[in-house]
Amino acid sequence: MLRTALLLAARSDRCRAFVEHSPLTRRVVTRFVAGATLEEVLPVARRLTADRLVTLDYLGEDVTDAGRAADTVDAYVRLLAELGLHGLAGRAEVSVKLSALGLALPADGARIALDNARRICAAAEAVGTTVTLDMEDHTTTDATLDVLHRLREDFPATGAVLQAYLRRTEADCRDLAVPGSRVRLCKGAYDEPASVAYRDRGEVDRSYVRCLRILMAGPGYPMVATHDPRMIRIAAHLAEEAGRAADSYEYQMLYGVRADAQAELAARGLRMRVYVPYGGQWYGYFMRRLAERPANVAFLARSLVGVGSAR
């Protein structure tokens, strides 16, 4: 119930106004969001790439204005140029939400999002790195995969994200487990109906393992996005079972979550990538992080009490 309430709050303009303008939430936001500007996130990326890989996400979603979508493209192009200039492109890629590129525009949204994504992919290729298309709620899955296939005609290294809680994902894993394909497998962070998604945590975990087995056994490059120690152990077992070398797959975790585990995996010589979001449009992302784990809500509560008692 708490998760559902938080995900509903993520779509509430009233809740957004309170959280975005409250100084009490700032400490918690900065735990999960690496900065509001490019100038703030670059030092974070530089620090993390000392022993890890990163994927940078310029936050924004559900854009319904073509001008804002164009601004998002410009922000990514500038980010990629800076990654190249500072010698970070070899260890940093970018993640992109198609709804931030205009997918939801009422006229020609899919075409506009594809054209905008092409610009970002070209900028990434120019500095020697790649792009991964983030997955959003289930209503956008088909459109996102269609854009992915079109992008891969010219930019074959473009990565995909699949969400294990969707009932369709095993079939999508089979379709994408092909040579050269990069697939990030996560559990899923949106509030989806039972008609399309598993709602029980145990069912989601079992689906994750089934999907991961398909990806590990295939010829592509699996990206294991989880903070769950059990899933990390299972991934290691499946990789060994499939005879995979350490550089033929990677683990991924979110910025601000289990940093000690990230460092430990990297120290073992495994590929560990940190998902690093930044930008002013952080509210939706932040609320989904709270909804994912009760510990995040407890951290928020402790922070609010601490700030309140200090005033």
Secondary structure, 3 states (H helix, E strand, C coil): CHHHHHHHHCCCHHHHHHHHHCHHHHHHHHHHCCCCCHHHHHHHHHHHCCCCEEEEEECCCCCCCHHHHHHHHHHHHHHHHHHHHCCCCCCEEEEECHHHHCCCCCCCHHHHHHHHHHHHHHHHHHHCCCEEECCCCHHHHHHHHHHHHHHHHHCCCCEEEEECCECCHHHHHHHHCCCCCEEEEECCCCCCCCCCECCCHHHHHHHHHHHHHHHHHCCCEEEEECCCHHHHHHHHHHHHHCCCCHHHCEEEEECCCCHHHHHHHHHCCCCEEEEEEECCCCHHHHHHHHHHCHHHHHHHHHHHHHHHHHC
